[in-house]
Amino acid sequence: MNIQIERFSTVIDAVATRQFYPCLLAYLEDFLAFDNAIVYAFEQGQQPHCLMKAEKENSDAVNQLYQQGAYLEDPFYRALPCAGHGKVFTLRELVPCGFYQTNYYRHFYRKTGWHDEAGMLLQLTPERGLGVFFGSCRQTAGRRYPRLADLREALTLVKSVVRLHNEVVSVNRPLSTAPLPDSATQARYALTPREREIVDLILSGNGSQQIAERLFISLGTVKNHRKNIYGKLNIGSQAELFSLFLSAPLQRMA
């Protein structure tokens, strides 16, 4: 069983803080393939509330369309009443025949830029549900099948800690008012898994030669990765990289 207990402790430590969902997504990356993510709270009789958004291209305007009514046609939202035990669904499992000709797809979904999607659905209370949606712009999103058994075990932990977070936060304020993530969280999801790994090593004090040796790649490859990282994050130096990520230490690449 490989459910990354040490990494999960970071999620537990983040309960009732604004870092909870970024830490949860970082943990789930070991089990799920995605490059975009968004978390919604669904409360009975209300429009959904966005708790976290970490996407490369999707605009706030597109997400407003979802919250204003498109969610009612969302196959994942419709599956929520049947997903109380917490399960990861893929878009292919849920979409009806002819999905790509529906109004939901033509007038909303294709505007998101997502090529594929998976979602973890949790019924937290009889009135409140949570959707954690994982998207990909260029590849298949969803379960990493060699780790499927581990995913089932991990979801048992995830369900419990999400419910705990919901209960603690609800004592002090409605779940819908949780702050949105800062620029470091957004920047994190602009990078590939390999680039995040390299950023983590840089932040840990490793130079390019050390990184090359640790990852068994050439020095030139490391330099190319660093160039791409700087370009994606719109920065020009290692100092700026430290400034961006170390201002929010809980969002390191771990």
C-alpha positions in Angstrom: 0.0 0.0 0.0 1.5 3.3 -1.1 -0.8 6.2 0.1 2.0 8.6 1.0 1.2 9.0 4.7 4.0 11.6 5.2 2.6 13.8 2.5 -0.9 13.4 3.8 0.2 14.8 7.2 0.7 18.1 5.4 -3.0 18.0 4.4 -4.0 17.4 8.1 -1.8 20.2 9.3 -3.6 22.6 6.8 -7.1 21.9 8.1 -9.0 25.1 8.8 -6.4 27.2 7.0 -6.5 28.8 3.5 -3.8 26.3 2.4 -6.1 23.2 2.9 -7.2 22.8 -0.7 -3.8 23.5 -2.3 -2.3 20.9 0.0 -5.1 18.4 -0.8 -4.5 18.9 -4.5 -0.7 18.4 -4.1 -1.4 15.1 -2.3 -3.9 13.9 -4.9 -1.4 14.5 -7.8 0.3 11.2 -6.9 -2.9 9.3 -7.7 -4.6 11.4 -10.4 -3.4 12.9 -13.7 -4.4 16.6 -14.2 -3.0 20.0 -14.9 -6.0 22.1 -13.9 -8.2 22.0 -10.8 -11.2 23.7 -9.3 -13.1 23.2 -6.0 -16.8 24.0 -5.6 -19.1 23.9 -2.6 -22.7 23.0 -3.4 -25.3 24.0 -0.9 -29.0 23.1 -1.2 -31.0 25.9 -2.8 -28.0 28.0 -3.6 -25.6 28.6 -6.5 -22.3 26.8 -6.2 -19.4 28.7 -4.6 -15.8 28.5 -5.9 -13.4 27.6 -3.0 -10.3 27.3 -5.1 -9.3 27.7 -8.7 -6.0 26.6 -10.1 -6.2 26.7 -13.9 -3.9 27.7 -16.7 -6.4 29.3 -19.1 -9.9 29.3 -17.9 -11.2 32.8 -17.1 -13.3 33.9 -14.1 -16.0 34.9 -16.6 -16.3 31.2 -17.7 -16.6 30.1 -14.1 -19.2 32.7 -13.5 -21.3 31.1 -16.2 -21.0 27.8 -14.4 -22.1 29.3 -11.1 -25.0 31.2 -12.6 -26.7 28.2 -14.0 -24.5 26.0 -16.3 -23.8 23.7 -13.2 -27.4 22.4 -13.4 -26.5 20.6 -16.6 -23.1 19.4 -15.3 -22.9 15.6 -15.4 -20.7 15.7 -12.2 -23.2 17.9 -10.3 -26.0 15.5 -11.3 -24.0 12.6 -9.9 -23.5 14.3 -6.5 -26.5 12.7 -4.8 -25.1 9.2 -5.7 -21.6 10.0 -4.6 -21.9 10.4 -0.9 -19.1 7.8 -0.2 -16.5 9.7 -2.2 -15.5 8.4 -5.6 -13.5 9.7 -8.5 -15.6 9.8 -11.6 -14.3 10.4 -15.1 -16.2 12.5 -17.7 -16.5 9.4 -19.9 -18.3 7.5 -17.2 -20.9 10.2 -16.7 -21.6 11.9 -20.0 -24.8 11.0 -21.8 -24.9 9.8 -25.4 -24.6 12.9 -27.6 -22.8 14.9 -24.9 -20.8 16.9 -27.5 -24.0 18.1 -29.2 -25.6 19.3 -25.9 -26.2 23.0 -25.1 -24.0 22.5 -22.0 -21.0 21.4 -24.1 -21.6 23.9 -26.9 -22.3 27.0 -24.8 -20.2 26.3 -21.7 -17.9 23.3 -21.5 -15.8 23.9 -24.7 -15.2 27.5 -23.4 -13.2 26.1 -20.5 -10.5 24.8 -22.7 -10.5 21.5 -20.8 -9.9 18.4 -23.0 -10.9 15.9 -20.3 -12.1 15.9 -16.7 -12.4 13.8 -13.6 -14.1 14.7 -10.4 -14.2 13.7 -6.7 -17.6 14.2 -5.2 -18.4 14.2 -1.5 -21.7 14.7 0.3 -20.5 16.4 3.5 -24.0 16.9 5.1 -27.5 16.4 3.8 -27.5 20.1 2.6 -23.9 20.5 1.5 -21.7 18.7 -1.1 -18.2 19.3 -2.4 -16.9 18.8 -5.9 -13.1 18.7 -6.6 -12.7 18.7 -10.3 -9.5 17.8 -12.1 -9.1 18.9 -15.7 -6.6 18.5 -18.5 -6.1 20.7 -21.5 -4.0 18.3 -23.6 -4.2 14.8 -22.1 -6.5 12.3 -20.4 -7.5 13.3 -16.9 -8.3 10.8 -14.2 -7.0 7.9 -12.2 -3.4 6.7 -12.5 -4.4 3.0 -13.1 -1.3 1.4 -11.7 -2.2 3.1 -8.4 -5.9 2.3 -8.4 -5.8 0.2 -5.2 -3.8 2.9 -3.5 -6.3 5.5 -4.6 -9.2 3.7 -2.9 -7.2 3.7 0.3 -6.2 7.4 -0.1 -9.8 8.4 -0.7 -10.8 7.0 2.7 -8.4 9.4 4.3 -9.4 12.3 2.0 -13.1 11.9 2.8 -12.4 12.1 6.6 -10.1 15.1 6.4 -12.4 17.0 4.1 -15.3 16.5 6.4 -13.2 17.6 9.3 -12.1 20.7 7.5 -15.7 21.5 6.6 -16.9 21.0 10.2 -14.1 23.2 11.7 -14.5 26.0 9.1 -18.3 26.0 9.5 -18.1 26.8 13.2 -16.5 30.1 12.4 -17.8 31.1 8.9 -19.7 29.6 6.0 -17.7 27.4 3.8 -18.4 29.6 0.8 -16.4 32.5 2.2 -13.1 30.7 2.3 -10.4 32.9 0.7 -9.2 32.1 -2.8 -5.6 31.0 -3.3 -2.8 33.4 -4.0 -0.5 33.8 -6.9 1.9 31.1 -5.7 -0.9 28.5 -5.9 -1.9 29.7 -9.4 1.8 29.6 -10.5 2.2 26.0 -9.2 -0.4 24.7 -11.6 1.2 26.4 -14.6 4.1 23.9 -14.3 4.5 20.3 -15.4 5.2 17.7 -12.7 8.9 17.6 -13.7 9.1 21.4 -13.5 7.5 21.4 -10.1 10.0 18.8 -9.0 12.9 21.0 -10.2 11.4 24.1 -8.5 11.2 22.1 -5.2 14.9 21.2 -5.5 15.8 24.8 -6.3 13.9 26.0 -3.2 15.7 23.4 -1.2 19.1 25.0 -2.1 20.2 22.7 -4.9 22.2 24.1 -7.9 21.7 23.0 -11.5 24.5 20.3 -11.3 23.1 18.8 -8.1 19.6 18.7 -9.7 20.9 17.0 -12.7 22.6 14.3 -10.5 19.5 13.9 -8.3 17.2 13.4 -11.3 19.6 11.5 -13.6 19.3 14.1 -16.4 21.8 16.2 -18.2 22.9 19.7 -17.0 21.6 21.0 -20.3 18.2 19.5 -19.7 18.1 21.2 -16.2 18.9 24.5 -17.8 16.2 24.1 -20.4 13.7 23.3 -17.6 14.7 26.4 -15.7 14.3 28.6 -18.7 10.8 27.2 -19.3 9.9 27.6 -15.6 11.0 31.3 -15.6 9.1 31.9 -18.8 5.9 30.3 -17.5 6.1 32.2 -14.2 7.1 35.5 -16.0 10.2 35.9 -13.8 13.8 36.5 -14.7 15.9 35.2 -11.8 16.2 32.7 -9.0 15.6 35.5 -6.5 12.2 36.1 -8.0 11.5 32.4 -7.9 12.2 32.4 -4.2 10.2 35.5 -3.6 7.1 33.9 -5.4 7.1 30.6 -3.6 8.7 31.2 -0.2 6.2 33.9 0.6 3.7 31.0 0.9 5.7 28.2 2.4 2.9 25.7 2.7 2.5 25.7 -1.1 6.0 24.4 -1.8 6.2 21.7 -4.3 6.2 18.8 -1.8 
